[in-house]
């Protein structure tokens, strides 16, 4: 009874505020819509196999309530009806790339990134059923880490992102140097993914994340602390960080996520609690001290001052001074978080291992774990208006349905 009263009071307050300030009425209605809802399985983790392909979806992006893209292995999926149906797109490459990241600025212009040798999921000819493990997987569906990488545990234990080791990658991202790889791959489309054109990249490291900040400037990050940048709309990508910090002890260092708010101002995150910040388009970098040893996976900023970073063991970090200082927020989970997204300075989600999704409506002062209806590892989350989607192992796609 107490919780019901609180919800009713909040609803009345929002409506009254909207009546008093008519120009905020639209905002008030949106606030009601996105503060309550539930998760649904849009496509379960069998639909990829039933469609003749198998593996994991690593990244998803929404540009509006209808159009979105998801990638993983050598597969590109596109929806133009809000996720009711998904069509397969292809790069047309003779040897399809293994894809880790996708970014679209609108419904036409987008980029995808990964590594040049396909080592993920793609078309399959075997009749292996859902109950049979993929080669290299155990009965739990977890995959071994990179060969010789005994220092890093698996999913849910603060483990690394996926590697290219024997038996395929574990959830997340890891360098081709641990099991072979085929160099850098970036493709661009200007027609919504109907055709893709391979771009020239001055690097040979696998790329984990990519973003076009505007129509000309973009960045991508990956293995061996590699950072590449384009200033011509993606036609050419030049390496602006050499990867000299490629090893710490016996483990490989990598950058796994990035977020730029302008062509000059951005942040990158990666292994061993690494956060890097630039205010001049990558000519110079600052590395603030962060009170966590955990690998960091994803970043999202709502301004040049305020943002969030997530990582292993439920890590959530928050800054309000452009990344000079970071505070830990209680995430309501100890499972590793792989991706974070915010609609504004208050409303955000993060997803990760074992079907974990945590949600905040107060800028991270409180995070609450939500019931997603799955225990499958989730790798990426994206939101547009009140719509939110996440993707994960075996091609799982889930969506957040607001209660209106």
N, C-alpha and C positions, 0 to 999 in steps of 0.2 A: 504493500500500500504506500509506503513511504517513497519508493522510487517512482511510482506512478504520479504522485503529487508533484514531485520535482520536475518530471518531464512536462506535466501540464503547466506548471508555473513558467518554465522556460518558453514554452510555446506561446503563452499569453503575452509574455514580455516582448517577444519578437514581433508579434502582431501589433501590439500597442506602439512599439517603436516605429513600425512601418506606417501606422496611421498618423503619428505625430510628424514623421519626416517622410513625406510621400516619395521623395526622390530616392529613398533607400528601400522602398517596398520590394523591388525586384530582388535586391540583396537578401532581404529577410526571408522571402519565399525560398530562395536557393539555399539559405542556411538550414532551414527546416528539412529540405530534401536531402542534403548531404550529411546530416548528422545522424541519420538513422537509415538502416537498410540491412541487406543480407547478401551473402555470397552464394552464387549458384555455379554448378559445373556447366560451363558452356559447351565444352568438348572434353570428354573424359580421356583417360590415358590409354584407351584402346583405339581411338578413332584414327590415329596416325597409322597404326599397324594395319587396321582394316582398310586403309586407303592405299596400301601398297608401299608405305614408307615407315620407318621406325627411328626412334631416337628422341632427343630432347629439344625443346624450344628454349633458346637462351635469352632472347630479348623481344620486347614488344613495344610498339609506339602507336598512340592514337593521335589523330590530327583533328578529328571532330567526332560527333556522336555516331557517324556512319563508317568512316574510313580508318582502317588500322592495318598494320603489318606486323608479322612475327617471323623470326628467323631462328635457325638452328641446324647444325650439320650443313648439308648443301641445299636445304629447303628454305623457300620464301613463301609465306602464306599471306594472302590479302583478303580483307573483308570490306565490302562497300554497303553492307546492310546491318551494321551494328553487331556483327558477329554471328548472325543467323547462319550464314554460309561462308566458307573459306575456299578460295581458289589458290591453286599452286602456281607460282611464278618461277621462272628460271632465268639464270644469267645468260644462258646460251653458250657458256664456256665448255670446251671439250673435256676439260678436267675441272669440274665444279669446285669452287672454294668451300672451305669449312667456315661457316658464318657464326659470329659471336655478337654482332651489334647491328642495329638498324636505327636510322634517324630520318624522319621526314619533316620538312618545314611546312608543307601544305599537302594537299591531296595529289599533287603532281611531282614535286621535287623531293628526292630522297637519296640517301647513300646507305650502303651496307659495307661491313668490314669484317675481316677475319684473317685466315691464313690460306695460302694458295693450294694446299693439298687437302683433299677431302678426307677427313677422319671422324666424321660424326655420323649423322644418320642421313639416309638417302633411300633411293629405290632399292627394294630387297626382293629376292626371288625365293627365299626359303619360306617354309610353311610353319615356322616356329610360332606357337600359340602364346597367348598372354601369360600362361602359367610357366612358360619355359624361359629360363634366364638367357639374356644376351651374352655372347662370349665375353668372358672377363668379368661378368657380374656374379655375385653370389645370390642366394635365394632371397635376400632382403632387397635386392635391386641396387645395392651400393657397389661402386666400382673401386678398384684399387687405385692408389695414388701413383705419381710418377716413379719409375724405377729408381731405387736408391734414395728415395726421399723419406727416410724413416723419421725425420723430425716433424712431419706434418700429419696429423690425424685426419680422419675422414669426415663426412657430413655430420653436422650437429656437434662436433667435437673441436670446433675452431679450425677446421681443415681448410686447405687452399681451394681456390677456384679450380675449374677442371683443367687437367693436364692432357697431354697427347701421349700418354704412356700406353703400355701394353693393355689390351682389353678395352681401350677407350678411356675418355676423360671422366674424372669424378665431377660432381656438381660444381660449377663455377668456371674458373679459367686458370690455365697454367701454360707455361711456355712450350713451344715445340722442341726446345733443346732437351727436354726430358724424355722424349720418345720419338723424335723425328717430326719434321714439319716442312712446309713448302714455301716459306717466305710470306710476305705481306700481300693482302688482297683488299682492294677497295673498288667498288662498283657504284655507278651513279645512274639515276633515271630522271627523266624530265616528263614522263608520260604515265606516272602512277605505277611503274613497275612492269609495263608491257614489254619494254626493252631496257636492257642494262648495258652500260658501257664500262669496260675496265679502265681504271685510272692509273697513271704512272705514279709509283710511290718509291721514294728514295729511302728504303729501309727493307730489312729482311726479317723483322720480328712479327710474330702474330699480334694482331690488334684486338683488344678486348672491348673498347668503347669508342664511339665516334659521335661528333656533333657538328652540324653546320650552324654557326652563330648567326650568319646572315647569308645573302646570296653569293657572297664572295669568300668569306673567311670561315674556315673550319679546322677542327683539331681531332686527332685520334691518339689513343695511348695503348700500351700493351707491354709485352714481355721485355725484360732487361731495361725497364724504365724508359722505354722508347716513347718519344713524343714526335708526331709528325703534324705539319700544318699546311693548309692550302690558302692561297690568297687569290686564286683565279676560279673560284666556284667549284673546285674539286678536280679540275683537269690534271693538275700536278700536286703532289704532296711531298714536301721537303722535311727531312729530319731536323728538328731543332734541339733535340737532346740525344746525346751519343750513346747513352746506356752504359756509361762508365761505372755507374753504381749497380752493375749487373749481379753482383754476388755479395751476400752477407754471410760469412762463414762458409758453409757448404750448401746453402740454399740459394735459389734464384730469386732475385728481386723483380717485381713487376708493378706496373700501374694498372689498376682494374676499372677505374671510373673517373669521369671528368664532368665538370659543369661550368660553362661560361655564361656570364650575364651580358657581356659586351664583347666585341672582337678583341679587346685588350685585357679584360678582367676575368680571371677564371681560376678554378681549383682542380687539382688532380689528387686522387687517393690510391693507396696500394698497400703492399705488404709491410708488415711490422709497424703498423700505426702511422704510415707515411701520409702526410698531407703537404701538398705543394701549392703555392699561390703566386700568381703573376699579375701585374698591373700594366704591363707593357707588351702584351701579345707574345709572351714566352721568351723575350730577350733575357730577362732576369727572373729568378725564382727565389721565393722565401720558403723555408721549411720550419714552421712553428713547432715547438715541443708539445706533444700530445700525451696525456697520461693514459696510454693504453699500448700494450704490445700486440694487440690483435690486428690481423689483416683487415684493412678497410676496403669495402667493395663498391660503394656508390655514394654520390653526393647530389644534393639538390638545393638551389638557392632561390629565394624569392626576391632578393635585392642584392646590391653589391655589399651589403652588410650582414644580412641574416641568411643562414643556411644550416643544413643538417648533413651528417655523414653517418653511414651505417656500416657494420662489419660483423666479424665473427663473435660468437658467444653473446649475441644479443646487444652488441655495442651500438649505441646511438649517441652521437656528439652534436652539440648545438653551439653556434656562434652568433653574436649580434654585433661584432666589431670587425667584420670582414675577414675573420679567421685568425686574428691576432691571438685570441684566447678561445678555448673550447671548454664547455661544461658537459659532463655526462648526464644523460637523461635515463630514467628508469624505463626499460622497454617492455616489461611484463613478460619477458621470455629470456631463456638462456640459449636458445637455438640461434644459429648463425643467420644473420640478415644479409641478403644479397642485393637488394634494390630498394630505393626510397623515392617517393614522389610527393609533392605538395601542390594543392590547388591554389592556396594563398598562405599567408603567414600563420593561419590557424589549423587548416584542415590538411592532413597528410596520412599516407600509408607507407608501410615498409613490409616486404615479404622475404621469406627465406626457407630454411630447411624444414622438412616434415610438415609442409602445408601451412607454415606460420604466416599469418598476416596480423600486424598490429596497426592500430588506427588512433589518431589523435584529432581532437577538435579544438585544442587550446594551445597550439604551437609546441606540443611536446611536453608540456608540464605534466600531463598524464597520458600514457599510452595504454591501450587495452587490447589484449589479444582477441581476435574474432574467430568465430567458427566458420571455417572455409569448406567443411565437408570433405576434406582430403588430408592425407598425411604424406602426399607426394611432394618432393622438394620443388620449391618455386624459385625461379632465377631472376625474374624481371617483372616490374609493375609499372603501369602507365595510367594516367588519368586525364580526362578532358571534361570540363564542366562537372556534372555530378556522376559521370561514368568512369568506372575504374576496372581495369583488366589485369590479370597476372598469368604468366605462363611458366611451365616447368618440365619435369621429366616426362618422357614418353609422349610428348606433344600435348600435355594437359593445358587447357585454357579455362580459367575461371573468371567470372565477372561479378562486380558489385552492383546490386540492384537497389536503388534508393527507394525508401518508403515515402510515398507522396500522399 
